[in-house]
């Protein structure tokens, strides 16, 4: 088992296979819009404040009018390139790309997705705090990207 420590030669059966403290104290939780409830976010926020533990959470939700209005206020330079899990930019081949699929010509690649933070606009914008009732430490990010082939 990854992250497990082996029991000493004379240790009892209860000592073997216990996860290291570092692995028990770090957790990332993700869920889609179906899980975006006040109850879930409040519970995750409470767990994230436990001393000696690290909890990161990412919860999606449907864009409402407040989010759309905030996105419309974001200046172009505030959008940053989104990275994949390997830390590489999310890109796709341009229609007019050269034949070499391993090329690095900028004209052959299109940045596929961008992200920006909306927290300041939603907490301190002209309409006041539009996130009242949500944990104050919660941050809001928006992602824009081209629909995947076949998406409606």
VMD Tcl script that builds the backbone (N, CA, C; Angstrom):
set m [mol new atoms 456]
animate dup $m
set s [atomselect $m all]
$s set {name element resname resid chain x y z} {
  {N N UNK 1 A 0.848 -1.175 0.000}
  {CA C UNK 1 A 0.000 0.000 0.000}
  {C C UNK 1 A 0.890 1.233 0.000}
  {N N UNK 2 A 0.752 2.140 -0.976}
  {CA C UNK 2 A 1.577 3.340 -1.003}
  {C C UNK 2 A 1.369 4.167 0.258}
  {N N UNK 3 A 2.422 4.687 0.815}
  {CA C UNK 3 A 2.326 5.525 1.997}
  {C C UNK 3 A 2.211 4.746 3.289}
  {N N UNK 4 A 2.331 3.437 3.241}
  {CA C UNK 4 A 2.226 2.635 4.461}
  {C C UNK 4 A 3.618 2.367 5.005}
  {N N UNK 5 A 3.686 2.180 6.303}
  {CA C UNK 5 A 4.982 1.835 6.887}
  {C C UNK 5 A 4.936 0.375 7.309}
  {N N UNK 6 A 6.045 -0.263 7.246}
  {CA C UNK 6 A 6.115 -1.674 7.624}
  {C C UNK 6 A 6.238 -1.792 9.133}
  {N N UNK 7 A 5.665 -2.841 9.665}
  {CA C UNK 7 A 5.745 -3.087 11.104}
  {C C UNK 7 A 7.133 -3.579 11.466}
  {N N UNK 8 A 7.570 -3.264 12.692}
  {CA C UNK 8 A 8.822 -3.804 13.194}
  {C C UNK 8 A 8.687 -5.317 13.298}
  {N N UNK 9 A 9.819 -6.004 13.335}
  {CA C UNK 9 A 9.808 -7.458 13.382}
  {C C UNK 9 A 9.032 -8.041 14.553}
  {N N UNK 10 A 9.015 -7.345 15.716}
  {CA C UNK 10 A 8.303 -7.881 16.868}
  {C C UNK 10 A 6.988 -7.153 17.139}
  {N N UNK 11 A 6.540 -6.354 16.197}
  {CA C UNK 11 A 5.306 -5.596 16.402}
  {C C UNK 11 A 4.100 -6.483 16.213}
  {N N UNK 12 A 3.030 -6.139 16.864}
  {CA C UNK 12 A 1.780 -6.885 16.736}
  {C C UNK 12 A 1.115 -6.582 15.403}
  {N N UNK 13 A 0.047 -7.314 15.107}
  {CA C UNK 13 A -0.628 -7.163 13.819}
  {C C UNK 13 A -1.259 -5.791 13.652}
  {N N UNK 14 A -1.532 -5.073 14.737}
  {CA C UNK 14 A -2.168 -3.765 14.637}
  {C C UNK 14 A -1.209 -2.699 14.133}
  {N N UNK 15 A 0.099 -2.920 14.193}
  {CA C UNK 15 A 1.081 -1.904 13.834}
  {C C UNK 15 A 1.344 -1.820 12.339}
  {N N UNK 16 A 1.146 -2.893 11.604}
  {CA C UNK 16 A 1.500 -2.897 10.187}
  {C C UNK 16 A 0.431 -2.272 9.315}
  {N N UNK 17 A 0.859 -1.663 8.211}
  {CA C UNK 17 A -0.071 -1.163 7.218}
  {C C UNK 17 A -0.756 0.149 7.566}
  {N N UNK 18 A -0.376 0.813 8.637}
  {CA C UNK 18 A -0.989 2.095 8.980}
  {C C UNK 18 A -0.453 3.175 8.045}
  {N N UNK 19 A -1.325 4.010 7.463}
  {CA C UNK 19 A -0.836 5.099 6.609}
  {C C UNK 19 A 0.001 6.087 7.411}
  {N N UNK 20 A 0.982 6.659 6.765}
  {CA C UNK 20 A 1.807 7.675 7.405}
  {C C UNK 20 A 0.925 8.873 7.755}
  {N N UNK 21 A 1.280 9.583 8.832}
  {CA C UNK 21 A 0.504 10.751 9.243}
  {C C UNK 21 A 0.345 11.762 8.120}
  {N N UNK 22 A 1.408 11.974 7.349}
  {CA C UNK 22 A 1.347 12.966 6.282}
  {C C UNK 22 A 0.254 12.637 5.269}
  {N N UNK 23 A 0.019 11.357 5.011}
  {CA C UNK 23 A -0.999 10.978 4.040}
  {C C UNK 23 A -2.397 11.072 4.640}
  {N N UNK 24 A -2.523 10.859 5.937}
  {CA C UNK 24 A -3.824 10.959 6.586}
  {C C UNK 24 A -4.221 12.401 6.814}
  {N N UNK 25 A -3.297 13.316 6.746}
  {CA C UNK 25 A -3.560 14.715 7.058}
  {C C UNK 25 A -3.691 15.603 5.815}
  {N N UNK 26 A -3.593 15.038 4.632}
  {CA C UNK 26 A -3.709 15.811 3.390}
  {C C UNK 26 A -4.796 15.182 2.530}
  {N N UNK 27 A -5.746 15.999 2.087}
  {CA C UNK 27 A -6.861 15.492 1.316}
  {C C UNK 27 A -7.341 16.545 0.331}
  {N N UNK 28 A -7.677 16.110 -0.874}
  {CA C UNK 28 A -8.298 16.989 -1.867}
  {C C UNK 28 A -9.651 16.393 -2.216}
  {N N UNK 29 A -10.691 17.216 -2.150}
  {CA C UNK 29 A -12.054 16.792 -2.445}
  {C C UNK 29 A -12.547 17.590 -3.644}
  {N N UNK 30 A -13.104 16.899 -4.630}
  {CA C UNK 30 A -13.707 17.576 -5.776}
  {C C UNK 30 A -15.105 17.015 -5.990}
  {N N UNK 31 A -15.999 17.874 -6.438}
  {CA C UNK 31 A -17.332 17.404 -6.826}
  {C C UNK 31 A -17.905 18.355 -7.862}
  {N N UNK 32 A -18.864 17.865 -8.616}
  {CA C UNK 32 A -19.468 18.685 -9.656}
  {C C UNK 32 A -20.588 19.531 -9.066}
  {N N UNK 33 A -21.311 20.209 -9.919}
  {CA C UNK 33 A -22.362 21.121 -9.490}
  {C C UNK 33 A -23.450 20.482 -8.657}
  {N N UNK 34 A -23.661 19.193 -8.800}
  {CA C UNK 34 A -24.699 18.526 -8.016}
  {C C UNK 34 A -24.379 18.560 -6.523}
  {N N UNK 35 A -23.125 18.734 -6.175}
  {CA C UNK 35 A -22.738 18.756 -4.768}
  {C C UNK 35 A -22.584 20.143 -4.190}
  {N N UNK 36 A -22.874 21.180 -4.959}
  {CA C UNK 36 A -22.641 22.557 -4.517}
  {C C UNK 36 A -23.738 23.026 -3.565}
  {N N UNK 37 A -23.707 22.523 -2.367}
  {CA C UNK 37 A -24.689 22.941 -1.369}
  {C C UNK 37 A -23.981 23.681 -0.246}
  {N N UNK 38 A -24.738 24.520 0.452}
  {CA C UNK 38 A -24.156 25.221 1.599}
  {C C UNK 38 A -23.647 24.222 2.631}
  {N N UNK 39 A -24.401 23.147 2.859}
  {CA C UNK 39 A -24.005 22.153 3.854}
  {C C UNK 39 A -22.659 21.517 3.542}
  {N N UNK 40 A -22.462 21.122 2.290}
  {CA C UNK 40 A -21.189 20.503 1.904}
  {C C UNK 40 A -20.040 21.493 2.055}
  {N N UNK 41 A -20.225 22.704 1.530}
  {CA C UNK 41 A -19.150 23.706 1.589}
  {C C UNK 41 A -18.824 24.053 3.044}
  {N N UNK 42 A -19.834 24.215 3.879}
  {CA C UNK 42 A -19.585 24.528 5.289}
  {C C UNK 42 A -18.811 23.398 5.972}
  {N N UNK 43 A -19.162 22.154 5.673}
  {CA C UNK 43 A -18.460 21.010 6.273}
  {C C UNK 43 A -17.006 20.957 5.802}
  {N N UNK 44 A -16.792 21.143 4.499}
  {CA C UNK 44 A -15.424 21.138 3.976}
  {C C UNK 44 A -14.613 22.288 4.564}
  {N N UNK 45 A -15.235 23.447 4.697}
  {CA C UNK 45 A -14.550 24.604 5.271}
  {C C UNK 45 A -14.165 24.328 6.725}
  {N N UNK 46 A -15.034 23.689 7.482}
  {CA C UNK 46 A -14.733 23.322 8.865}
  {C C UNK 46 A -13.558 22.343 8.917}
  {N N UNK 47 A -13.604 21.320 8.071}
  {CA C UNK 47 A -12.515 20.338 8.036}
  {C C UNK 47 A -11.197 20.978 7.615}
  {N N UNK 48 A -11.248 21.957 6.714}
  {CA C UNK 48 A -10.030 22.612 6.233}
  {C C UNK 48 A -9.334 23.412 7.329}
  {N N UNK 49 A -10.048 23.756 8.381}
  {CA C UNK 49 A -9.456 24.541 9.473}
  {C C UNK 49 A -8.866 23.686 10.586}
  {N N UNK 50 A -8.935 22.368 10.475}
  {CA C UNK 50 A -8.356 21.509 11.515}
  {C C UNK 50 A -6.857 21.736 11.577}
  {N N UNK 51 A -6.331 22.013 12.760}
  {CA C UNK 51 A -4.876 22.204 12.892}
  {C C UNK 51 A -4.114 20.941 12.481}
  {N N UNK 52 A -3.038 21.134 11.763}
  {CA C UNK 52 A -2.190 20.013 11.363}
  {C C UNK 52 A -2.704 19.227 10.178}
  {N N UNK 53 A -3.812 19.650 9.578}
  {CA C UNK 53 A -4.382 18.964 8.424}
  {C C UNK 53 A -4.445 19.926 7.237}
  {N N UNK 54 A -4.438 19.364 6.039}
  {CA C UNK 54 A -4.577 20.172 4.832}
  {C C UNK 54 A -5.717 19.589 4.008}
  {N N UNK 55 A -6.760 20.388 3.809}
  {CA C UNK 55 A -7.880 19.976 2.980}
  {C C UNK 55 A -8.069 21.037 1.912}
  {N N UNK 56 A -8.018 20.610 0.681}
  {CA C UNK 56 A -8.279 21.487 -0.455}
  {C C UNK 56 A -9.546 20.965 -1.106}
  {N N UNK 57 A -10.452 21.871 -1.452}
  {CA C UNK 57 A -11.662 21.399 -2.113}
  {C C UNK 57 A -11.979 22.248 -3.328}
  {N N UNK 58 A -12.602 21.617 -4.290}
  {CA C UNK 58 A -13.024 22.271 -5.522}
  {C C UNK 58 A -14.430 21.777 -5.831}
  {N N UNK 59 A -15.373 22.708 -5.838}
  {CA C UNK 59 A -16.768 22.363 -6.066}
  {C C UNK 59 A -17.279 23.209 -7.225}
  {N N UNK 60 A -17.814 22.557 -8.231}
  {CA C UNK 60 A -18.374 23.281 -9.363}
  {C C UNK 60 A -19.814 23.660 -9.098}
  {N N UNK 61 A -20.272 24.709 -9.753}
  {CA C UNK 61 A -21.696 25.029 -9.690}
  {C C UNK 61 A -22.101 25.749 -10.950}
  {N N UNK 62 A -23.393 25.802 -11.175}
  {CA C UNK 62 A -23.933 26.424 -12.381}
  {C C UNK 62 A -23.731 27.935 -12.330}
  {N N UNK 63 A -23.388 28.517 -13.467}
  {CA C UNK 63 A -23.229 29.964 -13.536}
  {C C UNK 63 A -24.589 30.642 -13.431}
  {N N UNK 64 A -24.694 31.547 -12.472}
  {CA C UNK 64 A -25.903 32.346 -12.327}
  {C C UNK 64 A -25.655 33.748 -12.854}
  {N N UNK 65 A -26.620 34.607 -12.688}
  {CA C UNK 65 A -26.492 35.986 -13.167}
  {C C UNK 65 A -25.348 36.720 -12.474}
  {N N UNK 66 A -25.157 36.488 -11.168}
  {CA C UNK 66 A -24.079 37.194 -10.462}
  {C C UNK 66 A -22.707 36.796 -11.002}
  {N N UNK 67 A -22.521 35.500 -11.297}
  {CA C UNK 67 A -21.234 35.053 -11.832}
  {C C UNK 67 A -21.027 35.583 -13.250}
  {N N UNK 68 A -22.067 35.532 -14.068}
  {CA C UNK 68 A -21.958 36.037 -15.445}
  {C C UNK 68 A -21.625 37.537 -15.458}
  {N N UNK 69 A -22.266 38.297 -14.574}
  {CA C UNK 69 A -21.985 39.739 -14.494}
  {C C UNK 69 A -20.540 39.985 -14.072}
  {N N UNK 70 A -20.036 39.181 -13.138}
  {CA C UNK 70 A -18.642 39.331 -12.700}
  {C C UNK 70 A -17.675 38.964 -13.810}
  {N N UNK 71 A -17.957 37.887 -14.526}
  {CA C UNK 71 A -17.091 37.470 -15.631}
  {C C UNK 71 A -17.005 38.566 -16.686}
  {N N UNK 72 A -18.116 39.239 -16.945}
  {CA C UNK 72 A -18.131 40.319 -17.938}
  {C C UNK 72 A -17.230 41.484 -17.528}
  {N N UNK 73 A -16.958 41.638 -16.226}
  {CA C UNK 73 A -16.104 42.722 -15.731}
  {C C UNK 73 A -14.620 42.380 -15.723}
  {N N UNK 74 A -14.273 41.126 -15.967}
  {CA C UNK 74 A -12.876 40.688 -15.889}
  {C C UNK 74 A -12.115 41.200 -17.114}
  {N N UNK 75 A -11.041 41.967 -16.898}
  {CA C UNK 75 A -10.244 42.427 -18.043}
  {C C UNK 75 A -9.510 41.256 -18.702}
  {N N UNK 76 A -9.257 41.366 -19.988}
  {CA C UNK 76 A -8.616 40.295 -20.756}
  {C C UNK 76 A -7.319 39.795 -20.162}
  {N N UNK 77 A -6.492 40.715 -19.627}
  {CA C UNK 77 A -5.187 40.306 -19.094}
  {C C UNK 77 A -5.308 39.540 -17.777}
  {N N UNK 78 A -6.482 39.517 -17.171}
  {CA C UNK 78 A -6.657 38.785 -15.911}
  {C C UNK 78 A -6.871 37.287 -16.138}
  {N N UNK 79 A -7.158 36.891 -17.365}
  {CA C UNK 79 A -7.334 35.460 -17.669}
  {C C UNK 79 A -5.963 34.828 -17.853}
  {N N UNK 80 A -5.708 33.743 -17.128}
  {CA C UNK 80 A -4.438 33.038 -17.200}
  {C C UNK 80 A -4.634 31.683 -17.872}
  {N N UNK 81 A -3.595 31.172 -18.501}
  {CA C UNK 81 A -3.671 29.875 -19.176}
  {C C UNK 81 A -3.929 28.780 -18.140}
  {N N UNK 82 A -4.913 27.936 -18.413}
  {CA C UNK 82 A -5.211 26.805 -17.533}
  {C C UNK 82 A -4.194 25.696 -17.780}
  {N N UNK 83 A -3.809 25.047 -16.713}
  {CA C UNK 83 A -2.835 23.961 -16.805}
  {C C UNK 83 A -3.515 22.622 -16.564}
  {N N UNK 84 A -3.011 21.590 -17.225}
  {CA C UNK 84 A -3.501 20.235 -16.969}
  {C C UNK 84 A -2.841 19.703 -15.699}
  {N N UNK 85 A -3.202 18.486 -15.329}
  {CA C UNK 85 A -2.678 17.890 -14.104}
  {C C UNK 85 A -1.163 17.723 -14.114}
  {N N UNK 86 A -0.545 17.690 -15.308}
  {CA C UNK 86 A 0.919 17.565 -15.396}
  {C C UNK 86 A 1.609 18.926 -15.377}
  {N N UNK 87 A 0.828 20.011 -15.262}
  {CA C UNK 87 A 1.399 21.350 -15.233}
  {C C UNK 87 A 1.630 21.942 -16.611}
  {N N UNK 88 A 1.116 21.299 -17.655}
  {CA C UNK 88 A 1.283 21.798 -19.018}
  {C C UNK 88 A 0.036 22.569 -19.444}
  {N N UNK 89 A 0.223 23.554 -20.322}
  {CA C UNK 89 A -0.900 24.343 -20.815}
  {C C UNK 89 A -1.876 23.460 -21.580}
  {N N UNK 90 A -3.151 23.716 -21.386}
  {CA C UNK 90 A -4.172 22.970 -22.119}
  {C C UNK 90 A -4.282 23.597 -23.501}
  {N N UNK 91 A -3.870 22.841 -24.498}
  {CA C UNK 91 A -3.828 23.336 -25.871}
  {C C UNK 91 A -4.419 22.304 -26.823}
  {N N UNK 92 A -4.730 22.766 -28.031}
  {CA C UNK 92 A -5.155 21.850 -29.087}
  {C C UNK 92 A -4.490 22.296 -30.379}
  {N N UNK 93 A -4.423 21.394 -31.321}
  {CA C UNK 93 A -3.811 21.705 -32.615}
  {C C UNK 93 A -4.708 22.642 -33.400}
  {N N UNK 94 A -4.110 23.638 -34.030}
  {CA C UNK 94 A -4.847 24.551 -34.898}
  {C C UNK 94 A -5.189 23.823 -36.199}
  {N N UNK 95 A -6.279 24.220 -36.840}
  {CA C UNK 95 A -6.679 23.593 -38.104}
  {C C UNK 95 A -5.596 23.725 -39.175}
  {N N UNK 96 A -4.886 24.846 -39.170}
  {CA C UNK 96 A -3.847 25.081 -40.180}
  {C C UNK 96 A -2.443 24.718 -39.685}
  {N N UNK 97 A -2.352 23.824 -38.708}
  {CA C UNK 97 A -1.061 23.415 -38.150}
  {C C UNK 97 A -0.237 22.638 -39.169}
  {N N UNK 98 A 1.082 22.666 -38.969}
  {CA C UNK 98 A 1.973 21.922 -39.848}
  {C C UNK 98 A 1.790 20.418 -39.631}
  {N N UNK 99 A 2.424 19.616 -40.451}
  {CA C UNK 99 A 2.252 18.163 -40.397}
  {C C UNK 99 A 2.941 17.507 -39.193}
  {N N UNK 100 A 3.943 18.173 -38.617}
  {CA C UNK 100 A 4.688 17.598 -37.495}
  {C C UNK 100 A 3.894 17.758 -36.202}
  {N N UNK 101 A 3.310 16.680 -35.708}
  {CA C UNK 101 A 2.462 16.750 -34.506}
  {C C UNK 101 A 3.269 17.019 -33.229}
  {N N UNK 102 A 4.586 16.934 -33.310}
  {CA C UNK 102 A 5.416 17.222 -32.143}
  {C C UNK 102 A 6.064 18.596 -32.226}
  {N N UNK 103 A 5.636 19.414 -33.167}
  {CA C UNK 103 A 6.256 20.732 -33.349}
  {C C UNK 103 A 5.940 21.648 -32.173}
  {N N UNK 104 A 6.677 22.719 -32.078}
  {CA C UNK 104 A 6.439 23.708 -31.032}
  {C C UNK 104 A 6.145 25.085 -31.627}
  {N N UNK 105 A 5.732 25.126 -32.874}
  {CA C UNK 105 A 5.397 26.401 -33.500}
  {C C UNK 105 A 4.176 26.997 -32.812}
  {N N UNK 106 A 4.260 28.225 -32.295}
  {CA C UNK 106 A 3.098 28.827 -31.630}
  {C C UNK 106 A 1.858 28.889 -32.532}
  {N N UNK 107 A 2.058 29.060 -33.849}
  {CA C UNK 107 A 0.911 29.151 -34.759}
  {C C UNK 107 A 0.178 27.819 -34.912}
  {N N UNK 108 A 0.820 26.723 -34.514}
  {CA C UNK 108 A 0.217 25.397 -34.655}
  {C C UNK 108 A -0.635 24.995 -33.442}
  {N N UNK 109 A -0.593 25.784 -32.388}
  {CA C UNK 109 A -1.290 25.422 -31.151}
  {C C UNK 109 A -2.199 26.545 -30.695}
  {N N UNK 110 A -3.355 26.186 -30.185}
  {CA C UNK 110 A -4.316 27.145 -29.660}
  {C C UNK 110 A -4.507 26.859 -28.179}
  {N N UNK 111 A -4.364 27.913 -27.360}
  {CA C UNK 111 A -4.611 27.743 -25.935}
  {C C UNK 111 A -6.076 27.359 -25.756}
  {N N UNK 112 A -6.290 26.291 -25.077}
  {CA C UNK 112 A -7.624 25.706 -24.988}
  {C C UNK 112 A -8.462 26.251 -23.832}
  {N N UNK 113 A -7.846 26.609 -22.723}
  {CA C UNK 113 A -8.621 27.010 -21.554}
  {C C UNK 113 A -7.883 28.078 -20.757}
  {N N UNK 114 A -8.667 28.906 -20.097}
  {CA C UNK 114 A -8.133 29.983 -19.264}
  {C C UNK 114 A -8.906 30.012 -17.949}
  {N N UNK 115 A -8.272 30.547 -16.908}
  {CA C UNK 115 A -8.923 30.691 -15.605}
  {C C UNK 115 A -8.702 32.096 -15.072}
  {N N UNK 116 A -9.613 32.528 -14.212}
  {CA C UNK 116 A -9.471 33.808 -13.517}
  {C C UNK 116 A -10.187 33.710 -12.183}
  {N N UNK 117 A -9.823 34.574 -11.265}
  {CA C UNK 117 A -10.474 34.576 -9.954}
  {C C UNK 117 A -11.563 35.649 -9.926}
  {N N UNK 118 A -12.719 35.282 -9.398}
  {CA C UNK 118 A -13.857 36.197 -9.299}
  {C C UNK 118 A -14.143 36.634 -7.866}
  {N N UNK 119 A -13.399 36.106 -6.904}
  {CA C UNK 119 A -13.702 36.355 -5.502}
  {C C UNK 119 A -13.828 37.840 -5.186}
  {N N UNK 120 A -12.856 38.637 -5.579}
  {CA C UNK 120 A -12.888 40.071 -5.274}
  {C C UNK 120 A -14.099 40.759 -5.873}
  {N N UNK 121 A -14.417 40.443 -7.110}
  {CA C UNK 121 A -15.586 41.052 -7.754}
  {C C UNK 121 A -16.885 40.655 -7.066}
  {N N UNK 122 A -16.964 39.415 -6.601}
  {CA C UNK 122 A -18.193 38.946 -5.959}
  {C C UNK 122 A -18.291 39.373 -4.490}
  {N N UNK 123 A -17.168 39.566 -3.828}
  {CA C UNK 123 A -17.187 39.983 -2.420}
  {C C UNK 123 A -17.211 41.501 -2.261}
  {N N UNK 124 A -16.475 42.207 -3.149}
  {CA C UNK 124 A -16.273 43.640 -2.938}
  {C C UNK 124 A -16.664 44.479 -4.146}
  {N N UNK 125 A -17.452 43.924 -5.048}
  {CA C UNK 125 A -17.846 44.639 -6.255}
  {C C UNK 125 A -18.909 45.693 -5.986}
  {N N UNK 126 A -19.360 46.375 -7.030}
  {CA C UNK 126 A -20.351 47.445 -6.888}
  {C C UNK 126 A -21.665 46.991 -6.245}
  {N N UNK 127 A -21.988 45.727 -6.360}
  {CA C UNK 127 A -23.243 45.215 -5.788}
  {C C UNK 127 A -23.072 44.726 -4.351}
  {N N UNK 128 A -21.914 44.955 -3.757}
  {CA C UNK 128 A -21.667 44.498 -2.395}
  {C C UNK 128 A -21.298 43.022 -2.356}
  {N N UNK 129 A -21.327 42.453 -1.161}
  {CA C UNK 129 A -20.944 41.053 -0.974}
  {C C UNK 129 A -22.044 40.136 -1.499}
  {N N UNK 130 A -21.797 39.550 -2.652}
  {CA C UNK 130 A -22.759 38.635 -3.258}
  {C C UNK 130 A -22.535 37.197 -2.816}
  {N N UNK 131 A -21.569 37.005 -1.918}
  {CA C UNK 131 A -21.283 35.657 -1.407}
  {C C UNK 131 A -21.608 35.555 0.083}
  {N N UNK 132 A -22.416 36.487 0.581}
  {CA C UNK 132 A -22.817 36.430 1.989}
  {C C UNK 132 A -23.474 35.074 2.232}
  {N N UNK 133 A -23.148 34.465 3.324}
  {CA C UNK 133 A -23.688 33.141 3.629}
  {C C UNK 133 A -22.753 32.012 3.245}
  {N N UNK 134 A -21.760 32.301 2.428}
  {CA C UNK 134 A -20.745 31.311 2.073}
  {C C UNK 134 A -19.521 31.587 2.934}
  {N N UNK 135 A -18.678 30.579 3.198}
  {CA C UNK 135 A -17.483 30.795 4.033}
  {C C UNK 135 A -16.615 31.928 3.473}
  {N N UNK 136 A -16.098 32.762 4.369}
  {CA C UNK 136 A -15.302 33.908 3.931}
  {C C UNK 136 A -13.982 33.500 3.286}
  {N N UNK 137 A -13.452 32.331 3.641}
  {CA C UNK 137 A -12.185 31.873 3.057}
  {C C UNK 137 A -12.374 31.265 1.670}
  {N N UNK 138 A -13.615 31.033 1.267}
  {CA C UNK 138 A -13.883 30.396 -0.031}
  {C C UNK 138 A -13.510 31.350 -1.170}
  {N N UNK 139 A -12.817 30.809 -2.166}
  {CA C UNK 139 A -12.422 31.584 -3.346}
  {C C UNK 139 A -13.178 31.063 -4.554}
  {N N UNK 140 A -13.513 31.962 -5.457}
  {CA C UNK 140 A -14.294 31.618 -6.646}
  {C C UNK 140 A -13.426 31.825 -7.890}
  {N N UNK 141 A -13.335 30.781 -8.699}
  {CA C UNK 141 A -12.586 30.843 -9.954}
  {C C UNK 141 A -13.527 30.505 -11.101}
  {N N UNK 142 A -13.264 31.092 -12.246}
  {CA C UNK 142 A -14.025 30.767 -13.454}
  {C C UNK 142 A -13.056 30.207 -14.485}
  {N N UNK 143 A -13.548 29.260 -15.264}
  {CA C UNK 143 A -12.753 28.669 -16.345}
  {C C UNK 143 A -13.515 28.889 -17.643}
  {N N UNK 144 A -12.795 29.298 -18.672}
  {CA C UNK 144 A -13.410 29.392 -19.993}
  {C C UNK 144 A -12.619 28.493 -20.928}
  {N N UNK 145 A -13.352 27.775 -21.753}
  {CA C UNK 145 A -12.701 26.875 -22.696}
  {C C UNK 145 A -13.648 26.567 -23.831}
  {N N UNK 146 A -13.069 26.130 -24.923}
  {CA C UNK 146 A -13.872 25.702 -26.064}
  {C C UNK 146 A -14.560 24.386 -25.704}
  {N N UNK 147 A -15.784 24.211 -26.134}
  {CA C UNK 147 A -16.442 22.918 -25.868}
  {C C UNK 147 A -15.658 21.786 -26.515}
  {N N UNK 148 A -15.645 20.646 -25.871}
  {CA C UNK 148 A -14.984 19.476 -26.412}
  {C C UNK 148 A -15.765 18.977 -27.621}
  {N N UNK 149 A -15.101 18.352 -28.582}
  {CA C UNK 149 A -15.822 17.826 -29.750}
  {C C UNK 149 A -16.981 16.936 -29.310}
  {N N UNK 150 A -18.133 17.176 -29.862}
  {CA C UNK 150 A -19.308 16.383 -29.520}
  {C C UNK 150 A -20.126 16.968 -28.397}
  {N N UNK 151 A -19.594 17.989 -27.708}
  {CA C UNK 151 A -20.356 18.614 -26.621}
  {C C UNK 151 A -21.423 19.504 -27.211}
  {N N UNK 152 A -22.551 19.576 -26.530}
  {CA C UNK 152 A -23.625 20.437 -27.043}
  {C C UNK 152 A -23.640 21.772 -26.369}
}
mol reanalyze $m
mol bondsrecalc $m
mol representation Tube
mol addrep $m
